[in-house]
Amino acid sequence: MNVLPREQALDPRLWETPQMREALARHDIGRVFALLRRSGVSQRQIAARTDLHQSEVSAITRGREVQAYQVLARIADGLGIPRGYMGLAYAGGTAAPLPCSPCSDSVKDGPVRRRELLGIVGKLVVGSALTSADITLISTDPQPTPVPARLGAAEVDQLRSLTAGLRAYDIAHGGGSCREAILAHSRWAESLLGADCTDPIRRQLLAAVAEARTLAGWTAHDLGLTTEAYSHLVRAVEHTRAAGDPAHTAIVLHYLGRVPLDNGDPDEALKYFQLGQIAAQDAHSPLAVAFLHANQAVAYAHQGHPDHAISSLRRAENEFAHAGTDEQDRPFARFFDHTALETAAARVHSHLGLHDPAHRDQAIIRLRRTLDHTPADHARQRAFNLTWLATCTLAAGDPDTGTQLGHQALDAVRAVNSTRLLHHLAPLATETAHHRHNSDVNDLAHEVHLLRSTAA
């Protein structure tokens, strides 16, 4: 650690520039350090004030992330940064009011500014154009919300309720429709870990933060942001481990495995699913074991191993039959129901059915059954299943029905903001190429090509 004497406090105006406030709110400590260096604060001074080695300051400035709450708090306190600017809890058991930017107190609430705002409203009402000075006056940088000094069950329930609402929106409209809201929500959830609470509430909070992180990772995956998806999901694993909940860990590992699986790497996916099996067995959770086996079955189908795929699928169905209803009531597992298992089975037979008529027939039966039981507001899942149903129907030699289903699938895909769905059209595009003699299928192929091109 550095033992240099601390010098006089840094100028508090350093924290009030728009660039600095944005970096603080995002916990972009590398950017904070870089801005300080531009203002004449040396790397040596930063290290001394924050109890970091100069090599650590250098690494952070070059891009190493700082995520540990204790380190963030030490940096804030050492540099004299108001904790509220970083969404951190205040020391001493009470949440202090946020210091205001120069324009936020005397200027914001002053009579002069209020008269100017009234004049701007008047311009808007009569249809006059605003000047650049008017726009500057009404522009403001939102201040971070102070973290509560102490949390209880009510706050954790509120956090989970908002996560559930955002998850439902993602399911209905795709990750692109709500990603920014989910990112803000997950950052806020993470900041709550700095608040004081009892040990039982702490475990509940960690689980709730893991749910928010999982959702952030899943929406990133839905938009093709693979690196970001991994980052969020690994943090979710960290939180479930800290909460002491191996069943929850297993479910998050299922999501982690889906990232490489959906990106064409079933070998890597199987490794995550196998790690998930370890956690699921530790938890004695038949539900988690069932869905990890189901996804292993899909991975084996991707590899072209039908025997392994069907064996894993049978084990999944057997484990699911032994799962208690109490497991499905847990927030992180509510979507792992019989319809979800049937969907996984349909995916297995769909992949195998591209080369095996027996599996293709089974895929069509299961896909139709799944579509009958998938709620209407699960639009993304319905789009996936319609796409596979159209693909398998064309492969079965029924171009008329396959074309009709294909157009239904494209309409469903267009209604959802999901890059993953657009990439998922590849098997349908391949299958339409086998029917070049059919003008209706050619029209469908053209529409598929146009839609897939929007993902580039």
C-alpha positions as a Markdown table, in Angstrom:
| # | Residue | x | y | z |
|---|---|---|---|---|
| 1 | Met | 0.0 | 0.0 | 0.0 |
| 2 | Asn | 1.0 | 3.6 | -0.5 |
| 3 | Val | 2.3 | 5.4 | 2.6 |
| 4 | Leu | 2.6 | 8.9 | 1.1 |
| 5 | Pro | 1.1 | 11.7 | 3.1 |
| 6 | Arg | -2.3 | 12.9 | 1.9 |
| 7 | Glu | -2.3 | 16.4 | 0.6 |
| 8 | Gln | -5.0 | 19.0 | 0.8 |
| 9 | Ala | -8.4 | 18.1 | -0.6 |
| 10 | Leu | -9.0 | 18.1 | -4.3 |
| 11 | Asp | -11.0 | 21.0 | -5.8 |
| 12 | Pro | -14.7 | 19.8 | -5.4 |
| 13 | Arg | -15.4 | 21.4 | -8.8 |
| 14 | Leu | -13.5 | 18.5 | -10.4 |
| 15 | Trp | -16.6 | 16.3 | -9.8 |
| 16 | Glu | -19.1 | 18.7 | -11.4 |
| 17 | Thr | -18.2 | 18.5 | -15.1 |
| 18 | Pro | -20.6 | 16.6 | -17.3 |
| 19 | Gln | -17.8 | 14.2 | -18.4 |
| 20 | Met | -16.8 | 13.5 | -14.8 |
| 21 | Arg | -20.4 | 13.0 | -13.5 |
| 22 | Glu | -21.1 | 10.5 | -16.3 |
| 23 | Ala | -18.0 | 8.6 | -15.5 |
| 24 | Leu | -18.8 | 8.5 | -11.8 |
| 25 | Ala | -22.4 | 7.3 | -12.4 |
| 26 | Arg | -21.1 | 4.5 | -14.7 |
| 27 | His | -18.4 | 3.5 | -12.2 |
| 28 | Asp | -15.9 | 4.1 | -15.1 |
| 29 | Ile | -12.9 | 4.6 | -12.8 |
| 30 | Gly | -10.4 | 4.5 | -15.6 |
| 31 | Arg | -12.1 | 7.5 | -17.1 |
| 32 | Val | -12.2 | 9.3 | -13.7 |
| 33 | Phe | -8.5 | 8.8 | -13.3 |
| 34 | Ala | -7.8 | 10.0 | -16.8 |
| 35 | Leu | -9.9 | 13.2 | -16.3 |
| 36 | Leu | -8.0 | 13.8 | -13.0 |
| 37 | Arg | -4.7 | 13.5 | -14.8 |
| 38 | Arg | -5.8 | 16.0 | -17.4 |
| 39 | Ser | -6.6 | 18.4 | -14.5 |
| 40 | Gly | -3.1 | 18.1 | -13.1 |
| 41 | Val | -3.6 | 15.4 | -10.5 |
| 42 | Ser | -0.6 | 13.0 | -10.9 |
| 43 | Gln | -0.9 | 9.2 | -10.9 |
| 44 | Arg | 1.2 | 9.2 | -7.7 |
| 45 | Gln | -1.3 | 11.5 | -6.0 |
| 46 | Ile | -4.2 | 9.3 | -7.0 |
| 47 | Ala | -2.4 | 6.2 | -5.7 |
| 48 | Ala | -1.7 | 7.9 | -2.3 |
| 49 | Arg | -5.2 | 9.1 | -1.8 |
| 50 | Thr | -6.9 | 5.8 | -2.7 |
| 51 | Asp | -4.4 | 3.4 | -1.1 |
| 52 | Leu | -3.8 | 1.8 | -4.5 |
| 53 | His | -0.4 | 0.9 | -5.9 |
| 54 | Gln | 0.7 | 3.1 | -8.8 |
| 55 | Ser | 0.7 | 0.0 | -11.0 |
| 56 | Glu | -3.0 | -0.5 | -10.1 |
| 57 | Val | -3.9 | 3.1 | -10.9 |
| 58 | Ser | -2.1 | 2.6 | -14.3 |
| 59 | Ala | -3.9 | -0.6 | -15.0 |
| 60 | Ile | -7.3 | 0.9 | -14.2 |
| 61 | Thr | -6.6 | 4.0 | -16.3 |
| 62 | Arg | -5.8 | 1.6 | -19.2 |
| 63 | Gly | -9.2 | -0.1 | -18.9 |
| 64 | Arg | -9.2 | -2.6 | -16.0 |
| 65 | Glu | -12.7 | -2.4 | -14.4 |
| 66 | Val | -13.3 | -1.7 | -10.7 |
| 67 | Gln | -16.4 | -3.6 | -9.5 |
| 68 | Ala | -15.8 | -4.4 | -5.9 |
| 69 | Tyr | -17.9 | -2.2 | -3.7 |
| 70 | Gln | -15.2 | -1.7 | -1.0 |
| 71 | Val | -12.7 | -0.5 | -3.6 |
| 72 | Leu | -15.2 | 1.9 | -5.1 |
| 73 | Ala | -16.0 | 3.3 | -1.7 |
| 74 | Arg | -12.3 | 3.7 | -0.8 |
| 75 | Ile | -11.7 | 5.5 | -4.1 |
| 76 | Ala | -14.7 | 7.8 | -3.5 |
| 77 | Asp | -13.7 | 8.6 | 0.1 |
| 78 | Gly | -10.0 | 9.0 | -0.7 |
| 79 | Leu | -10.5 | 11.4 | -3.5 |
| 80 | Gly | -13.3 | 13.3 | -1.8 |
| 81 | Ile | -16.0 | 12.2 | -4.3 |
| 82 | Pro | -19.6 | 12.6 | -3.0 |
| 83 | Arg | -20.7 | 9.0 | -2.6 |
| 84 | Gly | -24.1 | 9.7 | -4.1 |
| 85 | Tyr | -22.5 | 10.6 | -7.4 |
| 86 | Met | -21.5 | 6.9 | -7.7 |
| 87 | Gly | -24.7 | 5.5 | -6.2 |
| 88 | Leu | -22.9 | 4.3 | -3.1 |
| 89 | Ala | -24.3 | 4.2 | 0.4 |
| 90 | Tyr | -23.1 | 6.9 | 2.8 |
| 91 | Ala | -21.1 | 5.9 | 5.8 |
| 92 | Gly | -22.4 | 6.3 | 9.3 |
| 93 | Gly | -25.8 | 4.6 | 8.9 |
| 94 | Thr | -27.7 | 7.4 | 7.2 |
| 95 | Ala | -28.1 | 8.4 | 3.6 |
| 96 | Ala | -26.7 | 11.9 | 3.2 |
| 97 | Pro | -28.3 | 14.3 | 0.8 |
| 98 | Leu | -26.6 | 14.5 | -2.6 |
| 99 | Pro | -24.4 | 17.5 | -3.1 |
| 100 | Cys | -25.8 | 19.6 | -5.9 |
| 101 | Ser | -24.0 | 20.7 | -9.1 |
| 102 | Pro | -23.4 | 24.5 | -9.5 |
| 103 | Cys | -26.6 | 25.0 | -11.5 |
| 104 | Ser | -28.8 | 22.8 | -9.3 |
| 105 | Asp | -29.6 | 24.7 | -6.2 |
| 106 | Ser | -29.4 | 28.5 | -6.2 |
| 107 | Val | -29.6 | 28.7 | -10.0 |
| 108 | Lys | -32.2 | 25.9 | -10.5 |
| 109 | Asp | -34.5 | 27.0 | -7.8 |
| 110 | Gly | -33.9 | 30.8 | -8.1 |
| 111 | Pro | -36.6 | 33.2 | -9.3 |
| 112 | Val | -34.6 | 34.2 | -12.3 |
| 113 | Arg | -34.4 | 30.7 | -13.7 |
| 114 | Arg | -38.1 | 30.1 | -13.0 |
| 115 | Arg | -39.0 | 33.2 | -15.0 |
| 116 | Glu | -36.8 | 32.0 | -17.8 |
| 117 | Leu | -38.5 | 28.6 | -17.8 |
| 118 | Leu | -41.9 | 30.2 | -17.9 |
| 119 | Gly | -40.8 | 32.1 | -20.9 |
| 120 | Ile | -39.6 | 28.9 | -22.6 |
| 121 | Val | -43.0 | 27.3 | -21.9 |
| 122 | Gly | -44.7 | 30.3 | -23.4 |
| 123 | Lys | -42.6 | 30.0 | -26.6 |
| 124 | Leu | -43.5 | 26.3 | -26.9 |
| 125 | Val | -47.2 | 27.0 | -26.4 |
| 126 | Val | -47.3 | 29.6 | -29.2 |
| 127 | Gly | -45.1 | 27.5 | -31.5 |
| 128 | Ser | -41.9 | 29.6 | -31.4 |
| 129 | Ala | -38.5 | 27.9 | -31.9 |
| 130 | Leu | -36.2 | 27.6 | -28.9 |
| 131 | Thr | -32.8 | 29.2 | -29.0 |
| 132 | Ser | -29.6 | 27.2 | -28.1 |
| 133 | Ala | -29.6 | 29.2 | -24.9 |
| 134 | Asp | -33.1 | 27.9 | -24.1 |
| 135 | Ile | -32.2 | 24.3 | -24.8 |
| 136 | Thr | -29.1 | 24.6 | -22.6 |
| 137 | Leu | -31.3 | 26.0 | -19.8 |
| 138 | Ile | -33.7 | 23.1 | -19.8 |
| 139 | Ser | -31.0 | 20.5 | -20.2 |
| 140 | Thr | -29.9 | 18.7 | -17.1 |
| 141 | Asp | -27.8 | 15.8 | -16.1 |
| 142 | Pro | -29.8 | 13.4 | -13.8 |
| 143 | Gln | -28.2 | 12.9 | -10.4 |
| 144 | Pro | -27.7 | 9.4 | -9.1 |
| 145 | Thr | -30.4 | 8.3 | -6.7 |
| 146 | Pro | -29.0 | 8.0 | -3.1 |
| 147 | Val | -28.8 | 4.4 | -1.9 |
| 148 | Pro | -31.0 | 3.7 | 1.2 |
| 149 | Ala | -28.9 | 3.4 | 4.4 |
| 150 | Arg | -30.8 | 0.2 | 5.3 |
| 151 | Leu | -32.8 | -2.4 | 3.4 |
| 152 | Gly | -35.6 | -4.7 | 4.4 |
| 153 | Ala | -37.8 | -7.3 | 2.8 |
| 154 | Ala | -40.0 | -4.6 | 1.2 |
| 155 | Glu | -37.1 | -3.1 | -0.8 |
| 156 | Val | -36.0 | -6.6 | -2.0 |
| 157 | Asp | -39.6 | -7.4 | -3.0 |
| 158 | Gln | -39.8 | -4.1 | -5.0 |
| 159 | Leu | -36.5 | -4.9 | -6.7 |
| 160 | Arg | -37.8 | -8.4 | -7.7 |
| 161 | Ser | -41.1 | -7.0 | -8.9 |
| 162 | Leu | -39.5 | -4.6 | -11.2 |
| 163 | Thr | -37.2 | -7.3 | -12.6 |
| 164 | Ala | -40.3 | -9.5 | -13.2 |
| 165 | Gly | -41.9 | -6.6 | -15.1 |
| 166 | Leu | -38.9 | -6.0 | -17.3 |
| 167 | Arg | -38.5 | -9.7 | -17.9 |
| 168 | Ala | -42.1 | -9.9 | -19.1 |
| 169 | Tyr | -41.5 | -7.0 | -21.5 |
| 170 | Asp | -38.4 | -8.7 | -22.8 |
| 171 | Ile | -40.3 | -11.9 | -23.4 |
| 172 | Ala | -43.0 | -10.0 | -25.3 |
| 173 | His | -41.0 | -7.5 | -27.3 |
| 174 | Gly | -37.4 | -8.7 | -27.3 |
| 175 | Gly | -34.2 | -7.5 | -25.7 |
| 176 | Gly | -33.8 | -4.5 | -28.0 |
| 177 | Ser | -37.1 | -3.0 | -26.7 |
| 178 | Cys | -36.0 | -2.6 | -23.1 |
| 179 | Arg | -32.2 | -3.1 | -22.8 |
| 180 | Glu | -31.5 | 0.4 | -21.6 |
| 181 | Ala | -34.1 | 0.2 | -18.9 |
| 182 | Ile | -32.8 | -3.2 | -17.8 |
| 183 | Leu | -29.2 | -1.9 | -17.7 |
| 184 | Ala | -30.2 | 1.0 | -15.5 |
| 185 | His | -32.2 | -1.4 | -13.3 |
| 186 | Ser | -29.3 | -3.8 | -12.9 |
| 187 | Arg | -26.9 | -1.0 | -12.0 |
| 188 | Trp | -29.3 | 0.3 | -9.3 |
| 189 | Ala | -29.7 | -3.3 | -8.0 |
| 190 | Glu | -26.0 | -3.7 | -7.8 |
| 191 | Ser | -25.6 | -0.4 | -5.9 |
| 192 | Leu | -28.1 | -1.7 | -3.2 |
| 193 | Leu | -25.4 | -4.2 | -2.1 |
| 194 | Gly | -23.7 | -1.3 | -0.3 |
| 195 | Ala | -26.7 | -0.8 | 2.0 |
| 196 | Asp | -26.9 | -2.1 | 5.5 |
| 197 | Cys | -29.2 | -5.1 | 6.1 |
| 198 | Thr | -29.5 | -8.3 | 8.1 |
| 199 | Asp | -27.9 | -11.5 | 6.9 |
| 200 | Pro | -31.2 | -13.2 | 5.8 |
| 201 | Ile | -32.1 | -10.0 | 3.8 |
| 202 | Arg | -28.5 | -9.9 | 2.4 |
| 203 | Arg | -29.0 | -13.4 | 0.9 |
| 204 | Gln | -32.4 | -12.4 | -0.6 |
| 205 | Leu | -30.8 | -9.2 | -2.0 |
| 206 | Leu | -28.0 | -11.1 | -3.6 |
| 207 | Ala | -30.5 | -13.5 | -5.2 |
| 208 | Ala | -32.5 | -10.5 | -6.4 |
| 209 | Val | -29.4 | -8.8 | -7.8 |
| 210 | Ala | -28.5 | -12.0 | -9.6 |
| 211 | Glu | -31.9 | -12.1 | -11.2 |
| 212 | Ala | -31.4 | -8.5 | -12.5 |
| 213 | Arg | -27.9 | -9.4 | -13.8 |
| 214 | Thr | -29.2 | -12.5 | -15.5 |
| 215 | Leu | -31.9 | -10.5 | -17.3 |
| 216 | Ala | -29.3 | -7.9 | -18.3 |
| 217 | Gly | -27.1 | -10.8 | -19.7 |
| 218 | Trp | -30.0 | -12.4 | -21.5 |
| 219 | Thr | -31.1 | -9.2 | -23.2 |
| 220 | Ala | -27.5 | -8.6 | -24.3 |
| 221 | His | -27.4 | -12.1 | -25.7 |
| 222 | Asp | -30.7 | -11.4 | -27.5 |
| 223 | Leu | -29.0 | -8.5 | -29.3 |
| 224 | Gly | -25.9 | -10.4 | -30.2 |
| 225 | Leu | -23.7 | -8.6 | -27.6 |
| 226 | Thr | -21.9 | -11.8 | -26.6 |
| 227 | Thr | -19.1 | -10.3 | -24.5 |
| 228 | Glu | -21.5 | -8.2 | -22.5 |
| 229 | Ala | -23.8 | -11.2 | -22.0 |
| 230 | Tyr | -21.0 | -13.3 | -20.5 |
| 231 | Ser | -20.0 | -10.5 | -18.2 |
| 232 | His | -23.4 | -10.0 | -16.7 |
| 233 | Leu | -24.1 | -13.7 | -16.4 |
| 234 | Val | -20.8 | -14.5 | -14.7 |
| 235 | Arg | -21.5 | -11.7 | -12.2 |
| 236 | Ala | -24.9 | -13.4 | -11.6 |
| 237 | Val | -23.1 | -16.7 | -10.8 |
| 238 | Glu | -21.0 | -14.8 | -8.3 |
| 239 | His | -24.0 | -13.4 | -6.6 |
| 240 | Thr | -25.9 | -16.7 | -6.4 |
| 241 | Arg | -22.8 | -18.3 | -4.9 |
| 242 | Ala | -22.5 | -15.5 | -2.3 |
| 243 | Ala | -26.2 | -16.1 | -1.5 |
| 244 | Gly | -25.5 | -19.8 | -0.9 |
| 245 | Asp | -28.1 | -20.9 | -3.4 |
| 246 | Pro | -26.7 | -23.7 | -5.7 |
| 247 | Ala | -30.1 | -24.2 | -7.5 |
| 248 | His | -30.1 | -20.6 | -8.6 |
| 249 | Thr | -26.4 | -21.0 | -9.6 |
| 250 | Ala | -27.4 | -24.0 | -11.8 |
| 251 | Ile | -30.2 | -21.9 | -13.5 |
| 252 | Val | -27.8 | -19.1 | -14.3 |
| 253 | Leu | -25.3 | -21.6 | -15.7 |
| 254 | His | -28.1 | -22.8 | -18.0 |
| 255 | Tyr | -28.3 | -19.2 | -19.4 |
| 256 | Leu | -24.5 | -19.1 | -19.7 |
| 257 | Gly | -24.6 | -22.3 | -21.7 |
| 258 | Arg | -27.2 | -20.9 | -24.0 |
| 259 | Val | -24.9 | -18.1 | -25.2 |
| 260 | Pro | -22.4 | -20.3 | -27.0 |
| 261 | Leu | -25.1 | -22.8 | -28.0 |
| 262 | Asp | -27.1 | -20.1 | -29.8 |
| 263 | Asn | -23.9 | -18.9 | -31.4 |
| 264 | Gly | -23.0 | -22.3 | -32.9 |
| 265 | Asp | -20.6 | -23.7 | -30.3 |
| 266 | Pro | -22.3 | -26.7 | -28.6 |
| 267 | Asp | -19.0 | -28.0 | -27.3 |
| 268 | Glu | -18.5 | -24.9 | -25.0 |
| 269 | Ala | -22.2 | -24.9 | -24.2 |
| 270 | Leu | -22.0 | -28.5 | -22.8 |
| 271 | Lys | -19.2 | -27.4 | -20.5 |
| 272 | Tyr | -21.4 | -24.8 | -18.9 |
| 273 | Phe | -24.4 | -27.2 | -18.7 |
| 274 | Gln | -22.1 | -29.8 | -17.0 |
| 275 | Leu | -21.0 | -27.2 | -14.4 |
| 276 | Gly | -24.6 | -26.4 | -13.9 |
| 277 | Gln | -25.3 | -30.1 | -13.2 |
| 278 | Ile | -22.8 | -30.0 | -10.4 |
| 279 | Ala | -24.6 | -27.1 | -8.8 |
| 280 | Ala | -28.0 | -28.7 | -9.4 |
| 281 | Gln | -27.0 | -31.9 | -7.8 |
| 282 | Asp | -25.6 | -30.0 | -4.8 |
| 283 | Ala | -29.0 | -28.3 | -4.5 |
| 284 | His | -30.9 | -31.6 | -4.8 |
| 285 | Ser | -33.1 | -29.7 | -7.4 |
| 286 | Pro | -34.8 | -32.0 | -9.9 |
| 287 | Leu | -36.1 | -29.0 | -11.7 |
| 288 | Ala | -32.6 | -27.6 | -12.3 |
| 289 | Val | -31.3 | -31.0 | -13.2 |
| 290 | Ala | -34.2 | -31.5 | -15.7 |
| 291 | Phe | -33.6 | -28.3 | -17.6 |
| 292 | Leu | -29.8 | -28.7 | -17.8 |
| 293 | His | -30.4 | -32.2 | -19.2 |
| 294 | Ala | -32.9 | -30.7 | -21.7 |
| 295 | Asn | -30.4 | -28.1 | -22.9 |
| 296 | Gln | -27.6 | -30.8 | -23.0 |
| 297 | Ala | -30.0 | -32.6 | -25.3 |
| 298 | Val | -30.2 | -29.6 | -27.6 |
| 299 | Ala | -26.4 | -29.3 | -27.6 |
| 300 | Tyr | -26.0 | -32.9 | -28.6 |
| 301 | Ala | -28.5 | -32.4 | -31.4 |
| 302 | His | -26.5 | -29.5 | -32.6 |
| 303 | Gln | -23.4 | -31.8 | -32.6 |
| 304 | Gly | -25.4 | -34.4 | -34.6 |
| 305 | His | -25.4 | -37.0 | -31.9 |
| 306 | Pro | -29.0 | -38.3 | -31.8 |
| 307 | Asp | -28.4 | -41.1 | -29.3 |
| 308 | His | -26.9 | -38.7 | -26.7 |
| 309 | Ala | -29.6 | -36.1 | -27.4 |
| 310 | Ile | -32.5 | -38.5 | -26.9 |
| 311 | Ser | -31.0 | -40.0 | -23.8 |
| 312 | Ser | -30.5 | -36.6 | -22.2 |
| 313 | Leu | -34.0 | -35.6 | -23.2 |
| 314 | Arg | -35.5 | -38.7 | -21.5 |
| 315 | Arg | -33.5 | -38.0 | -18.4 |
| 316 | Ala | -34.8 | -34.4 | -18.4 |
| 317 | Glu | -38.4 | -35.6 | -18.7 |
| 318 | Asn | -37.9 | -38.1 | -15.9 |
| 319 | Glu | -36.3 | -35.5 | -13.5 |
| 320 | Phe | -39.0 | -33.0 | -14.3 |
| 321 | Ala | -41.7 | -35.5 | -13.3 |
| 322 | His | -40.1 | -35.6 | -9.9 |
| 323 | Ala | -39.8 | -31.8 | -9.4 |
| 324 | Gly | -42.0 | -30.3 | -6.8 |
| 325 | Thr | -44.3 | -27.4 | -7.5 |
| 326 | Asp | -42.5 | -25.4 | -4.8 |
| 327 | Glu | -39.4 | -25.3 | -7.0 |
| 328 | Gln | -41.4 | -23.7 | -9.9 |
| 329 | Asp | -42.7 | -21.0 | -7.6 |
| 330 | Arg | -39.2 | -19.6 | -7.0 |
| 331 | Pro | -38.7 | -16.3 | -9.0 |
| 332 | Phe | -35.7 | -17.5 | -11.0 |
| 333 | Ala | -37.5 | -20.8 | -12.1 |
| 334 | Arg | -41.0 | -19.7 | -12.9 |
| 335 | Phe | -40.5 | -20.0 | -16.6 |
| 336 | Phe | -39.2 | -23.5 | -16.4 |
| 337 | Asp | -42.5 | -25.3 | -16.8 |
| 338 | His | -43.8 | -28.2 | -18.9 |
| 339 | Thr | -44.2 | -25.9 | -22.0 |
| 340 | Ala | -40.6 | -24.9 | -21.7 |
| 341 | Leu | -39.5 | -28.5 | -21.5 |
| 342 | Glu | -41.7 | -29.3 | -24.5 |
| 343 | Thr | -40.0 | -26.4 | -26.4 |
| 344 | Ala | -36.6 | -27.9 | -25.6 |
| 345 | Ala | -37.7 | -31.3 | -26.9 |
| 346 | Ala | -39.1 | -29.7 | -30.1 |
| 347 | Arg | -35.7 | -28.0 | -30.6 |
| 348 | Val | -34.0 | -31.3 | -30.3 |
| 349 | His | -36.2 | -33.1 | -32.8 |
| 350 | Ser | -36.1 | -30.0 | -35.1 |
| 351 | His | -32.3 | -30.1 | -35.4 |
| 352 | Leu | -32.2 | -33.8 | -35.8 |
| 353 | Gly | -35.2 | -33.7 | -38.2 |
| 354 | Leu | -33.2 | -31.7 | -40.8 |
| 355 | His | -31.6 | -35.0 | -41.7 |
| 356 | Asp | -33.9 | -37.6 | -40.3 |
| 357 | Pro | -37.6 | -37.9 | -41.3 |
| 358 | Ala | -38.6 | -39.7 | -38.1 |
| 359 | His | -37.3 | -36.8 | -35.9 |
| 360 | Arg | -38.9 | -34.3 | -38.3 |
| 361 | Asp | -42.3 | -35.8 | -37.9 |
| 362 | Gln | -41.9 | -35.7 | -34.1 |
| 363 | Ala | -40.6 | -32.1 | -34.3 |
| 364 | Ile | -43.8 | -31.0 | -36.2 |
| 365 | Ile | -46.0 | -32.7 | -33.6 |
| 366 | Arg | -44.2 | -31.1 | -30.6 |
| 367 | Leu | -43.9 | -27.7 | -32.2 |
| 368 | Arg | -47.6 | -27.5 | -32.9 |
| 369 | Arg | -48.3 | -28.7 | -29.3 |
| 370 | Thr | -45.9 | -26.1 | -27.9 |
| 371 | Leu | -47.5 | -23.3 | -30.0 |
| 372 | Asp | -50.9 | -24.3 | -28.7 |
| 373 | His | -49.7 | -23.9 | -25.1 |
| 374 | Thr | -47.4 | -20.9 | -25.4 |
| 375 | Pro | -49.0 | -17.7 | -24.1 |
| 376 | Ala | -49.7 | -15.1 | -26.7 |
| 377 | Asp | -47.6 | -12.5 | -24.9 |
| 378 | His | -44.5 | -14.8 | -25.2 |
| 379 | Ala | -44.0 | -13.4 | -28.6 |
| 380 | Arg | -40.3 | -14.2 | -29.0 |
| 381 | Gln | -40.8 | -17.9 | -28.2 |
| 382 | Arg | -43.7 | -18.1 | -30.5 |
| 383 | Ala | -41.6 | -16.6 | -33.3 |
| 384 | Phe | -38.8 | -19.2 | -32.7 |
| 385 | Asn | -41.2 | -22.1 | -32.8 |
| 386 | Leu | -43.1 | -20.8 | -35.8 |
| 387 | Thr | -39.8 | -20.5 | -37.7 |
| 388 | Trp | -38.8 | -24.1 | -36.8 |
| 389 | Leu | -42.3 | -25.3 | -37.7 |
| 390 | Ala | -42.1 | -23.7 | -41.2 |
| 391 | Thr | -38.6 | -25.1 | -41.7 |
| 392 | Cys | -39.6 | -28.6 | -40.7 |
| 393 | Thr | -42.8 | -28.5 | -42.8 |
| 394 | Leu | -40.8 | -27.4 | -45.9 |
| 395 | Ala | -38.3 | -30.2 | -45.2 |
| 396 | Ala | -41.2 | -32.7 | -45.0 |
| 397 | Gly | -42.2 | -31.8 | -48.6 |
| 398 | Asp | -45.2 | -29.6 | -48.0 |
| 399 | Pro | -44.3 | -26.3 | -49.6 |
| 400 | Asp | -47.8 | -24.8 | -49.5 |
| 401 | Thr | -48.2 | -25.2 | -45.7 |
| 402 | Gly | -44.5 | -24.4 | -45.2 |
| 403 | Thr | -44.8 | -21.2 | -47.1 |
| 404 | Gln | -47.9 | -20.1 | -45.2 |
| 405 | Leu | -46.2 | -20.9 | -41.8 |
| 406 | Gly | -43.0 | -19.1 | -43.0 |
| 407 | His | -44.9 | -15.9 | -43.6 |
| 408 | Gln | -46.5 | -16.2 | -40.2 |
| 409 | Ala | -43.0 | -16.7 | -38.7 |
| 410 | Leu | -41.6 | -13.6 | -40.5 |
| 411 | Asp | -44.5 | -11.5 | -39.2 |
| 412 | Ala | -43.8 | -12.8 | -35.7 |
| 413 | Val | -40.1 | -12.0 | -36.0 |
| 414 | Arg | -40.8 | -8.5 | -37.3 |
| 415 | Ala | -42.8 | -7.8 | -34.2 |
| 416 | Val | -39.9 | -8.6 | -31.8 |
| 417 | Asn | -36.7 | -6.6 | -31.4 |
| 418 | Ser | -34.3 | -9.5 | -31.3 |
| 419 | Thr | -31.1 | -9.9 | -33.3 |
| 420 | Arg | -31.0 | -13.6 | -32.1 |
| 421 | Leu | -34.3 | -14.2 | -33.9 |
| 422 | Leu | -33.0 | -12.8 | -37.1 |
| 423 | His | -30.0 | -15.1 | -37.0 |
| 424 | His | -32.3 | -18.0 | -36.2 |
| 425 | Leu | -33.9 | -17.6 | -39.6 |
| 426 | Ala | -30.8 | -19.3 | -41.2 |
| 427 | Pro | -32.3 | -22.9 | -41.3 |
| 428 | Leu | -35.4 | -21.5 | -42.9 |
| 429 | Ala | -33.3 | -19.8 | -45.5 |
| 430 | Thr | -31.4 | -23.0 | -46.2 |
| 431 | Glu | -34.6 | -25.0 | -46.6 |
| 432 | Thr | -36.3 | -22.5 | -49.0 |
| 433 | Ala | -33.3 | -23.0 | -51.3 |
| 434 | His | -34.3 | -26.6 | -51.8 |
| 435 | His | -37.6 | -25.5 | -53.4 |
| 436 | Arg | -36.3 | -23.1 | -56.1 |
| 437 | His | -38.9 | -24.4 | -58.6 |
| 438 | Asn | -41.8 | -23.1 | -56.4 |
| 439 | Ser | -42.5 | -19.4 | -56.9 |
| 440 | Asp | -44.3 | -19.0 | -53.6 |
| 441 | Val | -41.3 | -20.5 | -51.7 |
| 442 | Asn | -39.0 | -18.2 | -53.8 |
| 443 | Asp | -41.0 | -15.2 | -52.6 |
| 444 | Leu | -40.7 | -16.4 | -49.0 |
| 445 | Ala | -36.9 | -16.9 | -49.5 |
| 446 | His | -36.7 | -13.3 | -50.7 |
| 447 | Glu | -38.5 | -12.0 | -47.7 |
| 448 | Val | -36.3 | -14.1 | -45.4 |
| 449 | His | -33.2 | -12.7 | -47.1 |
| 450 | Leu | -34.4 | -9.1 | -46.7 |
| 451 | Leu | -35.2 | -9.6 | -43.0 |
| 452 | Arg | -31.9 | -11.3 | -42.2 |
| 453 | Ser | -30.0 | -8.5 | -43.9 |
| 454 | Thr | -31.2 | -6.1 | -41.2 |
| 455 | Ala | -29.1 | -8.0 | -38.6 |
| 456 | Ala | -25.9 | -7.2 | -40.4 |
